[in-house]
Amino acid sequence: MQDRKYQKKKALVEKFIKKQGRIDHSVILNSVDVDYDTLMRILDELRNEGRAG
């Protein structure tokens, strides 16, 4: 499921994490239009790529 909407959400989450400087699931869920399952998948991918930790 690597469609355009998913890539845009991934970019938004990554930008939000860089801006905040931390990963707080509840803050991300309330600030970015993303559901919980998608957020967990995005965070897993970012961790595997070394861009979030």
DAPE-V121436 format. One record per residue. N is the residue number from 1. RES is the residue in one small letter. D_FIRST is the distance of its C-alpha to the first C-alpha in whole Angstrom. Layout:
((N/RES/D_FIRST) (N/RES/D_FIRST))
This chain:
((1/m/0) (2/q/4) (3/d/6) (4/r/9) (5/k/10) (6/y/7) (7/q/9) (8/k/12) (9/k/12) (10/k/12) (11/a/15) (12/l/17) (13/v/17) (14/e/18) (15/k/20) (16/f/22) (17/i/22) (18/k/24) (19/k/26) (20/q/27) (21/g/27) (22/r/26) (23/i/23) (24/d/24) (25/h/22) (26/s/24) (27/v/24) (28/i/21) (29/l/20) (30/n/23) (31/s/23) (32/v/19) (33/d/17) (34/v/15) (35/d/15) (36/y/16) (37/d/13) (38/t/10) (39/l/13) (40/m/14) (41/r/11) (42/i/11) (43/l/15) (44/d/14) (45/e/13) (46/l/15) (47/r/18) (48/n/17) (49/e/17) (50/g/21) (51/r/20) (52/a/20) (53/g/23))
